[in-house]
Amino acid sequence: MFGLFSKSKSVQVNGLYELVGQVNLIDVREIQEFKMGTIRTAKNIPMGMLLASPEKYLDKNQTYYLMCQSGGRSGRCTRTLAKQGYDVINVEGGYGSYTGTKRKK
């Protein structure tokens, strides 16, 4: 019962600026959204695919930063994957709130 209220790890999207290129950044948005723009070095793995087969994409010995457009989908992924033993961090605010210059179109 208490697991429902567990807090997952997170970072604000604009606090990620210095880490771009140094961390495993996964954009969980759909392919069409990803193609419209993302943060440089982000790898696109849509949420449905990631949650259906996390072992295909993730290594439990690595840390991953998950982002989406606003932080909602990535938050859901983070909570689900953390319960399965993955070291995941939600990027709060998502691409929609990103003000940095490390964009990729």
BAKEPA-889676 format. One record per atom (N, C-alpha, C): residue number from 1; chain; atom name; x, y, z. Coordinates in nm, 3 decimals, always signed. Layout:
@domar:NUM	tifi:A	drenro:CA	x:X	y:Y	z:Z;
...
This chain:
@domar:1	tifi:A	drenro:N	x:+0.082	y:-0.119	z:+0.000;
@domar:1	tifi:A	drenro:CA	x:+0.000	y:+0.000	z:+0.000;
@domar:1	tifi:A	drenro:C	x:+0.086	y:+0.125	z:+0.000;
@domar:2	tifi:A	drenro:N	x:+0.192	y:+0.128	z:+0.080;
@domar:2	tifi:A	drenro:CA	x:+0.274	y:+0.247	z:+0.088;
@domar:2	tifi:A	drenro:C	x:+0.355	y:+0.269	z:-0.039;
@domar:3	tifi:A	drenro:N	x:+0.376	y:+0.165	z:-0.119;
@domar:3	tifi:A	drenro:CA	x:+0.449	y:+0.177	z:-0.245;
@domar:3	tifi:A	drenro:C	x:+0.379	y:+0.269	z:-0.344;
@domar:4	tifi:A	drenro:N	x:+0.248	y:+0.286	z:-0.328;
@domar:4	tifi:A	drenro:CA	x:+0.174	y:+0.375	z:-0.418;
@domar:4	tifi:A	drenro:C	x:+0.220	y:+0.519	z:-0.405;
@domar:5	tifi:A	drenro:N	x:+0.272	y:+0.554	z:-0.289;
@domar:5	tifi:A	drenro:CA	x:+0.309	y:+0.692	z:-0.264;
@domar:5	tifi:A	drenro:C	x:+0.460	y:+0.714	z:-0.264;
@domar:6	tifi:A	drenro:N	x:+0.535	y:+0.612	z:-0.309;
@domar:6	tifi:A	drenro:CA	x:+0.680	y:+0.628	z:-0.309;
@domar:6	tifi:A	drenro:C	x:+0.720	y:+0.734	z:-0.411;
@domar:7	tifi:A	drenro:N	x:+0.818	y:+0.813	z:-0.374;
@domar:7	tifi:A	drenro:CA	x:+0.864	y:+0.921	z:-0.460;
@domar:7	tifi:A	drenro:C	x:+0.979	y:+0.869	z:-0.545;
@domar:8	tifi:A	drenro:N	x:+0.969	y:+0.891	z:-0.676;
@domar:8	tifi:A	drenro:CA	x:+1.076	y:+0.849	z:-0.765;
@domar:8	tifi:A	drenro:C	x:+1.177	y:+0.963	z:-0.779;
@domar:9	tifi:A	drenro:N	x:+1.295	y:+0.929	z:-0.827;
@domar:9	tifi:A	drenro:CA	x:+1.400	y:+1.030	z:-0.844;
@domar:9	tifi:A	drenro:C	x:+1.365	y:+1.118	z:-0.964;
@domar:10	tifi:A	drenro:N	x:+1.402	y:+1.246	z:-0.954;
@domar:10	tifi:A	drenro:CA	x:+1.373	y:+1.337	z:-1.064;
@domar:10	tifi:A	drenro:C	x:+1.473	y:+1.452	z:-1.067;
@domar:11	tifi:A	drenro:N	x:+1.476	y:+1.517	z:-1.183;
@domar:11	tifi:A	drenro:CA	x:+1.559	y:+1.636	z:-1.205;
@domar:11	tifi:A	drenro:C	x:+1.477	y:+1.729	z:-1.294;
@domar:12	tifi:A	drenro:N	x:+1.488	y:+1.859	z:-1.272;
@domar:12	tifi:A	drenro:CA	x:+1.421	y:+1.955	z:-1.360;
@domar:12	tifi:A	drenro:C	x:+1.490	y:+1.956	z:-1.495;
@domar:13	tifi:A	drenro:N	x:+1.414	y:+1.967	z:-1.603;
@domar:13	tifi:A	drenro:CA	x:+1.471	y:+1.959	z:-1.737;
@domar:13	tifi:A	drenro:C	x:+1.584	y:+2.060	z:-1.759;
@domar:14	tifi:A	drenro:N	x:+1.572	y:+2.179	z:-1.707;
@domar:14	tifi:A	drenro:CA	x:+1.677	y:+2.278	z:-1.730;
@domar:14	tifi:A	drenro:C	x:+1.796	y:+2.259	z:-1.636;
@domar:15	tifi:A	drenro:N	x:+1.782	y:+2.171	z:-1.538;
@domar:15	tifi:A	drenro:CA	x:+1.894	y:+2.131	z:-1.454;
@domar:15	tifi:A	drenro:C	x:+1.977	y:+2.022	z:-1.519;
@domar:16	tifi:A	drenro:N	x:+1.929	y:+1.973	z:-1.630;
@domar:16	tifi:A	drenro:CA	x:+1.995	y:+1.866	z:-1.705;
@domar:16	tifi:A	drenro:C	x:+2.101	y:+1.920	z:-1.801;
@domar:17	tifi:A	drenro:N	x:+2.101	y:+2.050	z:-1.822;
@domar:17	tifi:A	drenro:CA	x:+2.185	y:+2.113	z:-1.924;
@domar:17	tifi:A	drenro:C	x:+2.330	y:+2.065	z:-1.923;
@domar:18	tifi:A	drenro:N	x:+2.393	y:+2.068	z:-1.809;
@domar:18	tifi:A	drenro:CA	x:+2.535	y:+2.030	z:-1.799;
@domar:18	tifi:A	drenro:C	x:+2.557	y:+1.879	z:-1.818;
@domar:19	tifi:A	drenro:N	x:+2.452	y:+1.801	z:-1.804;
@domar:19	tifi:A	drenro:CA	x:+2.463	y:+1.655	z:-1.815;
@domar:19	tifi:A	drenro:C	x:+2.441	y:+1.602	z:-1.956;
@domar:20	tifi:A	drenro:N	x:+2.388	y:+1.686	z:-2.046;
@domar:20	tifi:A	drenro:CA	x:+2.360	y:+1.641	z:-2.183;
@domar:20	tifi:A	drenro:C	x:+2.490	y:+1.593	z:-2.247;
@domar:21	tifi:A	drenro:N	x:+2.486	y:+1.472	z:-2.299;
@domar:21	tifi:A	drenro:CA	x:+2.603	y:+1.411	z:-2.360;
@domar:21	tifi:A	drenro:C	x:+2.683	y:+1.326	z:-2.263;
@domar:22	tifi:A	drenro:N	x:+2.650	y:+1.334	z:-2.134;
@domar:22	tifi:A	drenro:CA	x:+2.722	y:+1.259	z:-2.032;
@domar:22	tifi:A	drenro:C	x:+2.635	y:+1.152	z:-1.965;
@domar:23	tifi:A	drenro:N	x:+2.505	y:+1.155	z:-1.992;
@domar:23	tifi:A	drenro:CA	x:+2.413	y:+1.060	z:-1.930;
@domar:23	tifi:A	drenro:C	x:+2.332	y:+0.988	z:-2.037;
@domar:24	tifi:A	drenro:N	x:+2.271	y:+0.878	z:-1.998;
@domar:24	tifi:A	drenro:CA	x:+2.180	y:+0.804	z:-2.086;
@domar:24	tifi:A	drenro:C	x:+2.044	y:+0.872	z:-2.082;
@domar:25	tifi:A	drenro:N	x:+2.013	y:+0.948	z:-2.186;
@domar:25	tifi:A	drenro:CA	x:+1.888	y:+1.023	z:-2.192;
@domar:25	tifi:A	drenro:C	x:+1.794	y:+0.954	z:-2.290;
@domar:26	tifi:A	drenro:N	x:+1.676	y:+0.917	z:-2.241;
@domar:26	tifi:A	drenro:CA	x:+1.578	y:+0.848	z:-2.324;
@domar:26	tifi:A	drenro:C	x:+1.452	y:+0.933	z:-2.334;
@domar:27	tifi:A	drenro:N	x:+1.411	y:+0.960	z:-2.458;
@domar:27	tifi:A	drenro:CA	x:+1.288	y:+1.034	z:-2.486;
@domar:27	tifi:A	drenro:C	x:+1.180	y:+0.930	z:-2.511;
@domar:28	tifi:A	drenro:N	x:+1.079	y:+0.925	z:-2.424;
@domar:28	tifi:A	drenro:CA	x:+0.975	y:+0.822	z:-2.432;
@domar:28	tifi:A	drenro:C	x:+0.855	y:+0.865	z:-2.515;
@domar:29	tifi:A	drenro:N	x:+0.864	y:+0.980	z:-2.582;
@domar:29	tifi:A	drenro:CA	x:+0.754	y:+1.025	z:-2.666;
@domar:29	tifi:A	drenro:C	x:+0.744	y:+0.937	z:-2.791;
@domar:30	tifi:A	drenro:N	x:+0.634	y:+0.948	z:-2.861;
@domar:30	tifi:A	drenro:CA	x:+0.615	y:+0.874	z:-2.985;
@domar:30	tifi:A	drenro:C	x:+0.712	y:+0.924	z:-3.091;
@domar:31	tifi:A	drenro:N	x:+0.738	y:+0.841	z:-3.190;
@domar:31	tifi:A	drenro:CA	x:+0.837	y:+0.871	z:-3.294;
@domar:31	tifi:A	drenro:C	x:+0.807	y:+1.005	z:-3.361;
@domar:32	tifi:A	drenro:N	x:+0.680	y:+1.033	z:-3.391;
@domar:32	tifi:A	drenro:CA	x:+0.643	y:+1.158	z:-3.458;
@domar:32	tifi:A	drenro:C	x:+0.679	y:+1.279	z:-3.373;
@domar:33	tifi:A	drenro:N	x:+0.658	y:+1.270	z:-3.243;
@domar:33	tifi:A	drenro:CA	x:+0.692	y:+1.379	z:-3.152;
@domar:33	tifi:A	drenro:C	x:+0.843	y:+1.398	z:-3.147;
@domar:34	tifi:A	drenro:N	x:+0.915	y:+1.289	z:-3.137;
@domar:34	tifi:A	drenro:CA	x:+1.061	y:+1.292	z:-3.130;
@domar:34	tifi:A	drenro:C	x:+1.119	y:+1.359	z:-3.254;
@domar:35	tifi:A	drenro:N	x:+1.064	y:+1.329	z:-3.370;
@domar:35	tifi:A	drenro:CA	x:+1.114	y:+1.385	z:-3.496;
@domar:35	tifi:A	drenro:C	x:+1.095	y:+1.536	z:-3.504;
@domar:36	tifi:A	drenro:N	x:+1.003	y:+1.590	z:-3.425;
@domar:36	tifi:A	drenro:CA	x:+0.978	y:+1.735	z:-3.426;
@domar:36	tifi:A	drenro:C	x:+1.079	y:+1.811	z:-3.341;
@domar:37	tifi:A	drenro:N	x:+1.160	y:+1.738	z:-3.266;
@domar:37	tifi:A	drenro:CA	x:+1.263	y:+1.801	z:-3.185;
@domar:37	tifi:A	drenro:C	x:+1.281	y:+1.730	z:-3.053;
@domar:38	tifi:A	drenro:N	x:+1.405	y:+1.732	z:-3.004;
@domar:38	tifi:A	drenro:CA	x:+1.438	y:+1.669	z:-2.877;
@domar:38	tifi:A	drenro:C	x:+1.566	y:+1.734	z:-2.824;
@domar:39	tifi:A	drenro:N	x:+1.619	y:+1.682	z:-2.717;
@domar:39	tifi:A	drenro:CA	x:+1.747	y:+1.729	z:-2.663;
@domar:39	tifi:A	drenro:C	x:+1.856	y:+1.643	z:-2.725;
@domar:40	tifi:A	drenro:N	x:+1.964	y:+1.709	z:-2.767;
@domar:40	tifi:A	drenro:CA	x:+2.075	y:+1.636	z:-2.828;
@domar:40	tifi:A	drenro:C	x:+2.116	y:+1.517	z:-2.745;
@domar:41	tifi:A	drenro:N	x:+2.152	y:+1.411	z:-2.807;
@domar:41	tifi:A	drenro:CA	x:+2.197	y:+1.282	z:-2.753;
@domar:41	tifi:A	drenro:C	x:+2.084	y:+1.196	z:-2.698;
@domar:42	tifi:A	drenro:N	x:+1.959	y:+1.246	z:-2.698;
@domar:42	tifi:A	drenro:CA	x:+1.847	y:+1.165	z:-2.650;
@domar:42	tifi:A	drenro:C	x:+1.820	y:+1.053	z:-2.749;
@domar:43	tifi:A	drenro:N	x:+1.791	y:+0.937	z:-2.695;
@domar:43	tifi:A	drenro:CA	x:+1.755	y:+0.820	z:-2.775;
@domar:43	tifi:A	drenro:C	x:+1.604	y:+0.803	z:-2.762;
@domar:44	tifi:A	drenro:N	x:+1.536	y:+0.778	z:-2.873;
@domar:44	tifi:A	drenro:CA	x:+1.391	y:+0.762	z:-2.871;
@domar:44	tifi:A	drenro:C	x:+1.352	y:+0.617	z:-2.851;
@domar:45	tifi:A	drenro:N	x:+1.284	y:+0.590	z:-2.739;
@domar:45	tifi:A	drenro:CA	x:+1.222	y:+0.460	z:-2.714;
@domar:45	tifi:A	drenro:C	x:+1.080	y:+0.492	z:-2.664;
@domar:46	tifi:A	drenro:N	x:+0.979	y:+0.485	z:-2.751;
@domar:46	tifi:A	drenro:CA	x:+0.843	y:+0.518	z:-2.709;
@domar:46	tifi:A	drenro:C	x:+0.800	y:+0.441	z:-2.583;
@domar:47	tifi:A	drenro:N	x:+0.722	y:+0.508	z:-2.501;
@domar:47	tifi:A	drenro:CA	x:+0.681	y:+0.454	z:-2.372;
@domar:47	tifi:A	drenro:C	x:+0.626	y:+0.312	z:-2.381;
@domar:48	tifi:A	drenro:N	x:+0.537	y:+0.286	z:-2.476;
@domar:48	tifi:A	drenro:CA	x:+0.478	y:+0.153	z:-2.487;
@domar:48	tifi:A	drenro:C	x:+0.582	y:+0.044	z:-2.511;
@domar:49	tifi:A	drenro:N	x:+0.676	y:+0.073	z:-2.597;
@domar:49	tifi:A	drenro:CA	x:+0.782	y:-0.023	z:-2.626;
@domar:49	tifi:A	drenro:C	x:+0.872	y:-0.045	z:-2.504;
@domar:50	tifi:A	drenro:N	x:+0.907	y:+0.065	z:-2.437;
@domar:50	tifi:A	drenro:CA	x:+0.996	y:+0.057	z:-2.321;
@domar:50	tifi:A	drenro:C	x:+0.932	y:-0.022	z:-2.207;
@domar:51	tifi:A	drenro:N	x:+0.805	y:+0.005	z:-2.179;
@domar:51	tifi:A	drenro:CA	x:+0.739	y:-0.065	z:-2.069;
@domar:51	tifi:A	drenro:C	x:+0.708	y:-0.211	z:-2.103;
@domar:52	tifi:A	drenro:N	x:+0.688	y:-0.240	z:-2.231;
@domar:52	tifi:A	drenro:CA	x:+0.659	y:-0.377	z:-2.271;
@domar:52	tifi:A	drenro:C	x:+0.782	y:-0.468	z:-2.262;
@domar:53	tifi:A	drenro:N	x:+0.900	y:-0.414	z:-2.288;
@domar:53	tifi:A	drenro:CA	x:+1.023	y:-0.495	z:-2.289;
@domar:53	tifi:A	drenro:C	x:+1.143	y:-0.417	z:-2.237;
@domar:54	tifi:A	drenro:N	x:+1.141	y:-0.374	z:-2.112;
@domar:54	tifi:A	drenro:CA	x:+1.252	y:-0.292	z:-2.063;
@domar:54	tifi:A	drenro:C	x:+1.387	y:-0.362	z:-2.072;
@domar:55	tifi:A	drenro:N	x:+1.387	y:-0.494	z:-2.054;
@domar:55	tifi:A	drenro:CA	x:+1.514	y:-0.568	z:-2.058;
@domar:55	tifi:A	drenro:C	x:+1.579	y:-0.561	z:-2.195;
@domar:56	tifi:A	drenro:N	x:+1.503	y:-0.531	z:-2.297;
@domar:56	tifi:A	drenro:CA	x:+1.555	y:-0.519	z:-2.434;
@domar:56	tifi:A	drenro:C	x:+1.633	y:-0.388	z:-2.452;
@domar:57	tifi:A	drenro:N	x:+1.600	y:-0.286	z:-2.374;
@domar:57	tifi:A	drenro:CA	x:+1.657	y:-0.153	z:-2.392;
@domar:57	tifi:A	drenro:C	x:+1.746	y:-0.105	z:-2.278;
@domar:58	tifi:A	drenro:N	x:+1.722	y:-0.157	z:-2.159;
@domar:58	tifi:A	drenro:CA	x:+1.790	y:-0.104	z:-2.039;
@domar:58	tifi:A	drenro:C	x:+1.876	y:-0.210	z:-1.971;
@domar:59	tifi:A	drenro:N	x:+1.979	y:-0.161	z:-1.905;
@domar:59	tifi:A	drenro:CA	x:+2.070	y:-0.245	z:-1.825;
@domar:59	tifi:A	drenro:C	x:+2.052	y:-0.201	z:-1.680;
@domar:60	tifi:A	drenro:N	x:+2.026	y:-0.293	z:-1.591;
@domar:60	tifi:A	drenro:CA	x:+2.003	y:-0.256	z:-1.451;
@domar:60	tifi:A	drenro:C	x:+2.127	y:-0.200	z:-1.383;
@domar:61	tifi:A	drenro:N	x:+2.241	y:-0.208	z:-1.447;
@domar:61	tifi:A	drenro:CA	x:+2.365	y:-0.152	z:-1.391;
@domar:61	tifi:A	drenro:C	x:+2.393	y:-0.010	z:-1.440;
@domar:62	tifi:A	drenro:N	x:+2.302	y:+0.047	z:-1.516;
@domar:62	tifi:A	drenro:CA	x:+2.318	y:+0.182	z:-1.571;
@domar:62	tifi:A	drenro:C	x:+2.208	y:+0.273	z:-1.515;
@domar:63	tifi:A	drenro:N	x:+2.234	y:+0.402	z:-1.522;
@domar:63	tifi:A	drenro:CA	x:+2.134	y:+0.502	z:-1.482;
@domar:63	tifi:A	drenro:C	x:+2.078	y:+0.566	z:-1.609;
@domar:64	tifi:A	drenro:N	x:+1.947	y:+0.587	z:-1.612;
@domar:64	tifi:A	drenro:CA	x:+1.880	y:+0.644	z:-1.728;
@domar:64	tifi:A	drenro:C	x:+1.794	y:+0.763	z:-1.686;
@domar:65	tifi:A	drenro:N	x:+1.798	y:+0.867	z:-1.766;
@domar:65	tifi:A	drenro:CA	x:+1.714	y:+0.985	z:-1.749;
@domar:65	tifi:A	drenro:C	x:+1.603	y:+0.975	z:-1.852;
@domar:66	tifi:A	drenro:N	x:+1.478	y:+0.975	z:-1.807;
@domar:66	tifi:A	drenro:CA	x:+1.363	y:+0.959	z:-1.896;
@domar:66	tifi:A	drenro:C	x:+1.290	y:+1.091	z:-1.910;
@domar:67	tifi:A	drenro:N	x:+1.262	y:+1.129	z:-2.036;
@domar:67	tifi:A	drenro:CA	x:+1.187	y:+1.253	z:-2.059;
@domar:67	tifi:A	drenro:C	x:+1.077	y:+1.232	z:-2.160;
@domar:68	tifi:A	drenro:N	x:+0.980	y:+1.321	z:-2.158;
@domar:68	tifi:A	drenro:CA	x:+0.872	y:+1.323	z:-2.256;
@domar:68	tifi:A	drenro:C	x:+0.843	y:+1.470	z:-2.287;
@domar:69	tifi:A	drenro:N	x:+0.722	y:+1.504	z:-2.321;
@domar:69	tifi:A	drenro:CA	x:+0.689	y:+1.643	z:-2.353;
@domar:69	tifi:A	drenro:C	x:+0.674	y:+1.729	z:-2.227;
@domar:70	tifi:A	drenro:N	x:+0.612	y:+1.674	z:-2.123;
@domar:70	tifi:A	drenro:CA	x:+0.586	y:+1.755	z:-2.004;
@domar:70	tifi:A	drenro:C	x:+0.632	y:+1.691	z:-1.873;
@domar:71	tifi:A	drenro:N	x:+0.666	y:+1.564	z:-1.876;
@domar:71	tifi:A	drenro:CA	x:+0.709	y:+1.494	z:-1.755;
@domar:71	tifi:A	drenro:C	x:+0.610	y:+1.392	z:-1.704;
@domar:72	tifi:A	drenro:N	x:+0.490	y:+1.390	z:-1.762;
@domar:72	tifi:A	drenro:CA	x:+0.388	y:+1.295	z:-1.718;
@domar:72	tifi:A	drenro:C	x:+0.416	y:+1.151	z:-1.758;
@domar:73	tifi:A	drenro:N	x:+0.438	y:+1.130	z:-1.886;
@domar:73	tifi:A	drenro:CA	x:+0.466	y:+0.994	z:-1.935;
@domar:73	tifi:A	drenro:C	x:+0.598	y:+0.943	z:-1.879;
@domar:74	tifi:A	drenro:N	x:+0.698	y:+1.030	z:-1.877;
@domar:74	tifi:A	drenro:CA	x:+0.828	y:+0.986	z:-1.824;
@domar:74	tifi:A	drenro:C	x:+0.818	y:+0.955	z:-1.675;
@domar:75	tifi:A	drenro:N	x:+0.733	y:+1.029	z:-1.604;
@domar:75	tifi:A	drenro:CA	x:+0.711	y:+1.001	z:-1.462;
@domar:75	tifi:A	drenro:C	x:+0.649	y:+0.864	z:-1.441;
@domar:76	tifi:A	drenro:N	x:+0.551	y:+0.831	z:-1.525;
@domar:76	tifi:A	drenro:CA	x:+0.487	y:+0.699	z:-1.516;
@domar:76	tifi:A	drenro:C	x:+0.589	y:+0.590	z:-1.545;
@domar:77	tifi:A	drenro:N	x:+0.670	y:+0.610	z:-1.650;
@domar:77	tifi:A	drenro:CA	x:+0.774	y:+0.512	z:-1.684;
@domar:77	tifi:A	drenro:C	x:+0.873	y:+0.497	z:-1.570;
@domar:78	tifi:A	drenro:N	x:+0.914	y:+0.608	z:-1.512;
@domar:78	tifi:A	drenro:CA	x:+1.011	y:+0.605	z:-1.403;
@domar:78	tifi:A	drenro:C	x:+0.960	y:+0.524	z:-1.286;
@domar:79	tifi:A	drenro:N	x:+0.837	y:+0.550	z:-1.245;
@domar:79	tifi:A	drenro:CA	x:+0.779	y:+0.476	z:-1.132;
@domar:79	tifi:A	drenro:C	x:+0.769	y:+0.327	z:-1.163;
@domar:80	tifi:A	drenro:N	x:+0.723	y:+0.292	z:-1.281;
@domar:80	tifi:A	drenro:CA	x:+0.707	y:+0.152	z:-1.320;
@domar:80	tifi:A	drenro:C	x:+0.841	y:+0.081	z:-1.326;
@domar:81	tifi:A	drenro:N	x:+0.939	y:+0.143	z:-1.392;
@domar:81	tifi:A	drenro:CA	x:+1.070	y:+0.079	z:-1.410;
@domar:81	tifi:A	drenro:C	x:+1.148	y:+0.072	z:-1.279;
@domar:82	tifi:A	drenro:N	x:+1.134	y:+0.171	z:-1.194;
@domar:82	tifi:A	drenro:CA	x:+1.203	y:+0.169	z:-1.064;
@domar:82	tifi:A	drenro:C	x:+1.155	y:+0.050	z:-0.981;
@domar:83	tifi:A	drenro:N	x:+1.026	y:+0.020	z:-0.988;
@domar:83	tifi:A	drenro:CA	x:+0.971	y:-0.095	z:-0.915;
@domar:83	tifi:A	drenro:C	x:+1.028	y:-0.226	z:-0.968;
@domar:84	tifi:A	drenro:N	x:+1.076	y:-0.225	z:-1.092;
@domar:84	tifi:A	drenro:CA	x:+1.134	y:-0.345	z:-1.154;
@domar:84	tifi:A	drenro:C	x:+1.286	y:-0.352	z:-1.134;
@domar:85	tifi:A	drenro:N	x:+1.340	y:-0.255	z:-1.060;
@domar:85	tifi:A	drenro:CA	x:+1.482	y:-0.259	z:-1.027;
@domar:85	tifi:A	drenro:C	x:+1.573	y:-0.176	z:-1.116;
@domar:86	tifi:A	drenro:N	x:+1.517	y:-0.094	z:-1.204;
@domar:86	tifi:A	drenro:CA	x:+1.599	y:-0.009	z:-1.291;
@domar:86	tifi:A	drenro:C	x:+1.629	y:+0.123	z:-1.221;
@domar:87	tifi:A	drenro:N	x:+1.747	y:+0.177	z:-1.248;
@domar:87	tifi:A	drenro:CA	x:+1.788	y:+0.307	z:-1.193;
@domar:87	tifi:A	drenro:C	x:+1.748	y:+0.414	z:-1.293;
@domar:88	tifi:A	drenro:N	x:+1.633	y:+0.475	z:-1.270;
@domar:88	tifi:A	drenro:CA	x:+1.576	y:+0.572	z:-1.364;
@domar:88	tifi:A	drenro:C	x:+1.543	y:+0.702	z:-1.294;
@domar:89	tifi:A	drenro:N	x:+1.559	y:+0.811	z:-1.367;
@domar:89	tifi:A	drenro:CA	x:+1.535	y:+0.945	z:-1.314;
@domar:89	tifi:A	drenro:C	x:+1.440	y:+1.016	z:-1.409;
@domar:90	tifi:A	drenro:N	x:+1.332	y:+1.072	z:-1.356;
@domar:90	tifi:A	drenro:CA	x:+1.235	y:+1.145	z:-1.437;
@domar:90	tifi:A	drenro:C	x:+1.285	y:+1.287	z:-1.463;
@domar:91	tifi:A	drenro:N	x:+1.278	y:+1.329	z:-1.589;
@domar:91	tifi:A	drenro:CA	x:+1.315	y:+1.466	z:-1.626;
@domar:91	tifi:A	drenro:C	x:+1.186	y:+1.548	z:-1.622;
@domar:92	tifi:A	drenro:N	x:+1.164	y:+1.618	z:-1.510;
@domar:92	tifi:A	drenro:CA	x:+1.042	y:+1.696	z:-1.488;
@domar:92	tifi:A	drenro:C	x:+1.037	y:+1.817	z:-1.580;
@domar:93	tifi:A	drenro:N	x:+0.919	y:+1.844	z:-1.631;
@domar:93	tifi:A	drenro:CA	x:+0.899	y:+1.957	z:-1.721;
@domar:93	tifi:A	drenro:C	x:+0.908	y:+1.915	z:-1.866;
@domar:94	tifi:A	drenro:N	x:+0.991	y:+1.815	z:-1.894;
@domar:94	tifi:A	drenro:CA	x:+1.003	y:+1.760	z:-2.028;
@domar:94	tifi:A	drenro:C	x:+1.053	y:+1.858	z:-2.133;
@domar:95	tifi:A	drenro:N	x:+1.051	y:+1.809	z:-2.256;
@domar:95	tifi:A	drenro:CA	x:+1.102	y:+1.888	z:-2.367;
@domar:95	tifi:A	drenro:C	x:+1.026	y:+2.019	z:-2.384;
@domar:96	tifi:A	drenro:N	x:+0.899	y:+2.020	z:-2.352;
@domar:96	tifi:A	drenro:CA	x:+0.817	y:+2.141	z:-2.365;
@domar:96	tifi:A	drenro:C	x:+0.864	y:+2.256	z:-2.278;
@domar:97	tifi:A	drenro:N	x:+0.934	y:+2.227	z:-2.170;
@domar:97	tifi:A	drenro:CA	x:+0.983	y:+2.331	z:-2.080;
@domar:97	tifi:A	drenro:C	x:+1.132	y:+2.358	z:-2.097;
@domar:98	tifi:A	drenro:N	x:+1.196	y:+2.288	z:-2.187;
@domar:98	tifi:A	drenro:CA	x:+1.341	y:+2.302	z:-2.204;
@domar:98	tifi:A	drenro:C	x:+1.376	y:+2.436	z:-2.269;
@domar:99	tifi:A	drenro:N	x:+1.464	y:+2.513	z:-2.205;
@domar:99	tifi:A	drenro:CA	x:+1.504	y:+2.643	z:-2.257;
@domar:99	tifi:A	drenro:C	x:+1.650	y:+2.646	z:-2.301;
@domar:100	tifi:A	drenro:N	x:+1.719	y:+2.534	z:-2.288;
@domar:100	tifi:A	drenro:CA	x:+1.861	y:+2.529	z:-2.323;
@domar:100	tifi:A	drenro:C	x:+1.886	y:+2.531	z:-2.473;
@domar:101	tifi:A	drenro:N	x:+2.012	y:+2.535	z:-2.508;
@domar:101	tifi:A	drenro:CA	x:+2.052	y:+2.543	z:-2.649;
@domar:101	tifi:A	drenro:C	x:+2.088	y:+2.407	z:-2.708;
@domar:102	tifi:A	drenro:N	x:+2.081	y:+2.304	z:-2.631;
@domar:102	tifi:A	drenro:CA	x:+2.122	y:+2.171	z:-2.679;
@domar:102	tifi:A	drenro:C	x:+2.002	y:+2.096	z:-2.739;
@domar:103	tifi:A	drenro:N	x:+1.937	y:+2.162	z:-2.832;
@domar:103	tifi:A	drenro:CA	x:+1.822	y:+2.103	z:-2.901;
@domar:103	tifi:A	drenro:C	x:+1.866	y:+2.035	z:-3.028;
@domar:104	tifi:A	drenro:N	x:+1.790	y:+1.934	z:-3.067;
@domar:104	tifi:A	drenro:CA	x:+1.815	y:+1.864	z:-3.193;
@domar:104	tifi:A	drenro:C	x:+1.683	y:+1.861	z:-3.269;
@domar:105	tifi:A	drenro:N	x:+1.688	y:+1.901	z:-3.394;
@domar:105	tifi:A	drenro:CA	x:+1.566	y:+1.901	z:-3.475;
@domar:105	tifi:A	drenro:C	x:+1.577	y:+1.799	z:-3.585;
